[in-house]
Amino acid sequence: MSAVLNNAPSFRPMCLDDLDKVMASELKIYSHPWTFGNFRDSLNAGYSCWIYEYGESLIGYGLVMLAAGEAHLLNVGIAKEWQRQGMGRKLMQHLIKVSREYQAEFMFLEVRPSNIPAIRLYEDIGFNEMAIRKNYYPAHGGREDAVLMGMTL
Ligand SMILES: CC(C)(COP(=O)(O)OP(=O)(O)OC[C@H]1O[C@@H](n2cnc3c(N)ncnc32)[C@H](O)[C@@H]1OP(=O)(O)O)[C@@H](O)C(=O)NCCC(=O)NCCS
């Protein structure tokens, strides 16, 4: 019997078995990727960790820490071959929906000022710049600031 392919991309909670695939994508899309341990620790901590997929193909993933009425977006990525097809927007909408269901009232995130695609996406969805976190990220040859962005849910 042949496997039936869902006719639409879908979301499901991430599990440990996903991490090899997630890491393969992470290494391709980030200059400073998370480690396998970062993802494993997030799963073990009980954060809200999601896989976005189409059949066997990993479209993307997103991780949110939900606590005290706030949602902190920890990582969001769309696999290289799925980028610029509206998938990042759909993934963000899913993470916002999950956060609202958890009764979170505010969502925030950090992003590199050089990451124009991500900043455009966040602004488009309704995030606003709140502050600059100095020397937040490792960068080639030093550190890079983070833009702190937030949105009322
Ligand atoms: C940022 C990221 C998640 C966007 O995902 P995506 O699926 O390519 O984005 P979408 O196709 O849903 O685009 C939504 C909007 O984002 C903006 N955007 C996305 N890619 C862009 C690019 N390369 N240049 C400019 N704007 C871009 C646009 O406003 C776009 O709307 P439009 O298509 O109407 O112009 C993806 O580029 C990615 O995974 N990057 C690497 C990981 C990363 O940087 N994560 C964020 C860390 S803070």
The ligand as an SDF file (V2000), in Angstrom:
LIG
                    3D

 48 50  0  0  0  0  0  0  0  0999 V2000
   12.8220   34.7710    8.1400 C   0  0  0  0  0  0  0  0  0  0  0  0
   12.1630   33.5450    7.5220 C   0  0  0  0  0  0  0  0  0  0  0  0
   11.5530   32.6810    8.6330 C   0  0  0  0  0  0  0  0  0  0  0  0
   11.0490   34.0000    6.5520 C   0  0  0  0  0  0  0  0  0  0  0  0
   10.3910   32.8620    6.0620 O   0  0  0  0  0  0  0  0  0  0  0  0
    9.7480   32.8000    4.5800 P   0  0  0  0  0  0  0  0  0  0  0  0
    8.9000   31.5800    4.5310 O   0  0  0  0  0  0  0  0  0  0  0  0
   10.8190   32.9210    3.5610 O   0  0  0  0  0  0  0  0  0  0  0  0
    8.8640   34.1260    4.5690 O   0  0  0  0  0  0  0  0  0  0  0  0
    7.4720   34.3510    3.7920 P   0  0  0  0  0  0  0  0  0  0  0  0
    7.5780   33.7890    2.4090 O   0  0  0  0  0  0  0  0  0  0  0  0
    6.3670   33.8620    4.6550 O   0  0  0  0  0  0  0  0  0  0  0  0
    7.4560   35.9350    3.6930 O   0  0  0  0  0  0  0  0  0  0  0  0
    6.6670   36.7370    4.5350 C   0  0  0  0  0  0  0  0  0  0  0  0
    7.1780   38.1560    4.4870 C   0  0  0  0  0  0  0  0  0  0  0  0
    8.4900   38.2150    5.0730 O   0  0  0  0  0  0  0  0  0  0  0  0
    9.2850   39.1760    4.3610 C   0  0  0  0  0  0  0  0  0  0  0  0
   10.4100   38.4800    3.7150 N   0  0  0  0  0  0  0  0  0  0  0  0
   10.6420   37.1480    3.7060 C   0  0  0  0  0  0  0  0  0  0  0  0
   11.8000   36.8850    3.0570 N   0  0  0  0  0  0  0  0  0  0  0  0
   12.2890   38.0670    2.6550 C   0  0  0  0  0  0  0  0  0  0  0  0
   13.4780   38.4520    1.9590 C   0  0  0  0  0  0  0  0  0  0  0  0
   14.3810   37.5550    1.5340 N   0  0  0  0  0  0  0  0  0  0  0  0
   13.6930   39.7670    1.7480 N   0  0  0  0  0  0  0  0  0  0  0  0
   12.8080   40.6990    2.1710 C   0  0  0  0  0  0  0  0  0  0  0  0
   11.6540   40.3980    2.8370 N   0  0  0  0  0  0  0  0  0  0  0  0
   11.4100   39.0960    3.0750 C   0  0  0  0  0  0  0  0  0  0  0  0
    8.3760   39.8080    3.3350 C   0  0  0  0  0  0  0  0  0  0  0  0
    7.7490   40.9210    3.9630 O   0  0  0  0  0  0  0  0  0  0  0  0
    7.3640   38.7080    3.0970 C   0  0  0  0  0  0  0  0  0  0  0  0
    6.1450   39.1880    2.6140 O   0  0  0  0  0  0  0  0  0  0  0  0
    5.8930   39.2360    1.0060 P   0  0  0  0  0  0  0  0  0  0  0  0
    6.1420   37.8340    0.5180 O   0  0  0  0  0  0  0  0  0  0  0  0
    4.4720   39.6650    0.9040 O   0  0  0  0  0  0  0  0  0  0  0  0
    6.8890   40.1930    0.4600 O   0  0  0  0  0  0  0  0  0  0  0  0
   13.1990   32.7230    6.6750 C   0  0  0  0  0  0  0  0  0  0  0  0
   13.8480   33.6110    5.7830 O   0  0  0  0  0  0  0  0  0  0  0  0
   14.2340   31.9890    7.4970 C   0  0  0  0  0  0  0  0  0  0  0  0
   13.9960   30.8720    7.9800 O   0  0  0  0  0  0  0  0  0  0  0  0
   15.4210   32.6110    7.6700 N   0  0  0  0  0  0  0  0  0  0  0  0
   16.5310   31.9450    8.3550 C   0  0  0  0  0  0  0  0  0  0  0  0
   16.2560   31.7960    9.8340 C   0  0  0  0  0  0  0  0  0  0  0  0
   15.9510   33.1260   10.4900 C   0  0  0  0  0  0  0  0  0  0  0  0
   16.5760   34.1400   10.2130 O   0  0  0  0  0  0  0  0  0  0  0  0
   14.9720   33.1000   11.4120 N   0  0  0  0  0  0  0  0  0  0  0  0
   14.5700   34.2780   12.1560 C   0  0  0  0  0  0  0  0  0  0  0  0
   15.4700   34.4880   13.3150 C   0  0  0  0  0  0  0  0  0  0  0  0
   15.0100   35.8920   14.2930 S   0  0  0  0  0  0  0  0  0  0  0  0
  1  2  1  0
  2  3  1  0
  2  4  1  0
  2 36  1  0
  4  5  1  0
  5  6  1  0
  6  7  2  0
  6  8  1  0
  6  9  1  0
  9 10  1  0
 10 11  2  0
 10 12  1  0
 10 13  1  0
 13 14  1  0
 14 15  1  0
 15 16  1  0
 15 30  1  0
 16 17  1  0
 17 18  1  0
 17 28  1  0
 18 19  1  0
 18 27  1  0
 19 20  2  0
 20 21  1  0
 21 22  1  0
 21 27  2  0
 22 23  1  0
 22 24  2  0
 24 25  1  0
 25 26  2  0
 26 27  1  0
 28 29  1  0
 28 30  1  0
 30 31  1  0
 31 32  1  0
 32 33  2  0
 32 34  1  0
 32 35  1  0
 36 37  1  0
 36 38  1  0
 38 39  2  0
 38 40  1  0
 40 41  1  0
 41 42  1  0
 42 43  1  0
 43 44  2  0
 43 45  1  0
 45 46  1  0
 46 47  1  0
 47 48  1  0
M  END
$$$$
